[in-house]
Amino acid sequence: MAKKLYVGNLPYSVTDKDLEQMFSQHGSVGSAQVIMDRETGRSKGFGFVEMGSEQEAQAAISGLNGKNVDGRNLTVNE
């Protein structure tokens, strides 16, 4: 069953595609979405990634939580 993860403290430059590539190293990614501000069109600095299974989700959490990306430490959790 797919598992949805929250990804916080993203650099504003990160796109949906970047997010998908980051997480695909830890398993199959069903979807990856950076949440955008409707008015400005800028990233809000967080997003959601759907991993293929519980094991892949746990691998992504342990591999990416706290990881430094462009000077910001990611927050990854369920």
C-alpha positions as CSV (number, residue, x, y, z in Angstrom):
1,M,0.0,0.0,0.0
2,A,1.2,3.5,-0.8
3,K,2.5,5.7,2.0
4,K,2.3,9.5,1.9
5,L,5.1,11.4,3.4
6,Y,5.4,15.1,4.5
7,V,8.6,16.9,3.3
8,G,9.3,20.2,5.1
9,N,11.9,22.9,5.1
10,L,12.4,22.6,1.3
11,P,14.5,25.2,-0.5
12,Y,12.2,27.4,-2.6
13,S,14.1,26.3,-5.7
14,V,13.0,22.7,-5.4
15,T,10.4,21.5,-8.1
16,D,8.1,18.5,-8.2
17,K,10.6,16.8,-10.4
18,D,13.6,17.4,-8.0
19,L,11.5,16.0,-5.2
20,E,10.7,12.9,-7.2
21,Q,14.4,12.4,-8.1
22,M,15.4,12.8,-4.4
23,F,13.0,10.2,-3.2
24,S,13.3,7.7,-6.1
25,Q,16.7,6.7,-4.7
26,H,14.8,5.1,-1.8
27,G,12.1,3.3,-3.8
28,S,9.2,3.8,-6.2
29,V,7.6,7.2,-6.1
30,G,3.8,7.4,-6.8
31,S,3.6,11.2,-6.7
32,A,5.7,14.1,-5.6
33,Q,4.2,17.6,-5.1
34,V,5.7,20.8,-3.9
35,I,2.9,23.0,-2.4
36,M,2.8,26.4,-4.2
37,D,1.3,29.7,-3.0
38,R,-1.7,30.4,-5.2
39,E,-1.1,34.1,-5.3
40,T,2.6,34.4,-5.8
41,G,3.3,31.1,-7.6
42,R,6.2,30.5,-5.3
43,S,6.9,27.3,-3.3
44,K,5.7,27.3,0.3
45,G,8.7,25.3,1.3
46,F,7.0,22.0,1.8
47,G,5.4,19.2,-0.1
48,F,4.2,15.6,-0.1
49,V,5.6,12.4,-1.6
50,E,3.8,9.1,-2.0
51,M,6.1,6.1,-1.8
52,G,5.1,2.7,-3.1
53,S,5.3,0.8,0.2
54,E,5.8,1.2,4.0
55,Q,9.4,-0.2,3.6
56,E,10.2,2.4,0.9
57,A,8.7,5.2,3.0
58,Q,10.8,4.2,6.0
59,A,13.9,4.0,3.9
60,A,13.2,7.5,2.5
61,I,12.6,8.9,6.1
62,S,15.8,7.4,7.4
63,G,17.8,8.5,4.3
64,L,16.4,12.0,3.9
65,N,15.2,13.3,7.2
66,G,17.7,15.9,8.4
67,K,19.6,15.8,5.0
68,N,21.1,19.2,4.0
69,V,19.7,20.4,0.6
70,D,20.9,23.9,-0.5
71,G,21.7,24.8,3.1
72,R,18.4,23.6,4.6
73,N,17.9,20.5,6.6
74,L,14.9,18.5,5.3
75,T,12.1,17.3,7.6
76,V,10.6,14.0,6.4
77,N,7.9,12.2,8.3
78,E,4.5,10.5,7.9
